[in-house]
Amino acid sequence: MQKQTILFNLDDTLAYCNRYFAQVIDKFAEQMTVWFDSVSIDEFKRKQLEIDIKAIGKHGLASARFPESFVGTYNFFCDLTGREKNKEETDYLRQLGNQVFEIPVEPIPYMNETLTALKKEGHELYLHTGGDEANQQRKIAQLELTAYFENRIFISGHKDTTALSDILKTIDADPSMTWMVGNSLRTDIVPALEKNINAIYIPAESEWAYNVVDIELKPVSAYYTVGALYEVPDVIHRHIEGDEAI
Ligand SMILES: [Mg+2]
């Protein structure tokens, strides 16, 4: 079989991520209803999401952005309702936001089996994840991912087409035999299609609004959507064999 170069995303592709953010955001919104009884849970969540996504343009995917979005939301509603800002409360919110970076991550079902199967077949596996070094390394260590990726790990603060392009230059692989596998249309799939490599999209159980975009370009290379991570080896094999029924 022709050896392929396969780049995997980490968060919500190999291990759960969005669910931990959702848990902490729920706690945040509940706390906020105690302080601002005229505002609904949904309004807190909408504002937090807006502030969080806005900050990506400036700060990229750095971890501190998330707890700061809690403080920003708190400040917004203090200004709106005339409630006095309180340092103890903002300290508490930062601490709450940071809890998301302490929750042990769980692998997506069949993560180890999927990566083992691809590795055994001789494909070269890379990890391309967005976020900051410390938090992503924590998860990589917990999941023991260096068993599959060794030093072929890229952590990008801004995970976009430029970041992917730089990685592709570094690894110098044939685009027709290179794949990006991920859950994010915005940060995994669009960059892959723009760089004319193959892409496999695996929708997450619940998706962060930031990751959802319309695909407007027509793929030159292969582009598949699968329901689960464990389907990836079969799709790649069938593609190599020229199976048109995938
Ligand atoms: Mg992801």
Boltz pocket constraint, residues with backbone or C-beta under 6 A from the ligand:
constraints:
  - pocket:
      binder: B
      contacts: [[A, 9], [A, 10], [A, 11], [A, 12], [A, 13], [A, 182], [A, 183], [A, 184]]
      max_distance: 6.0
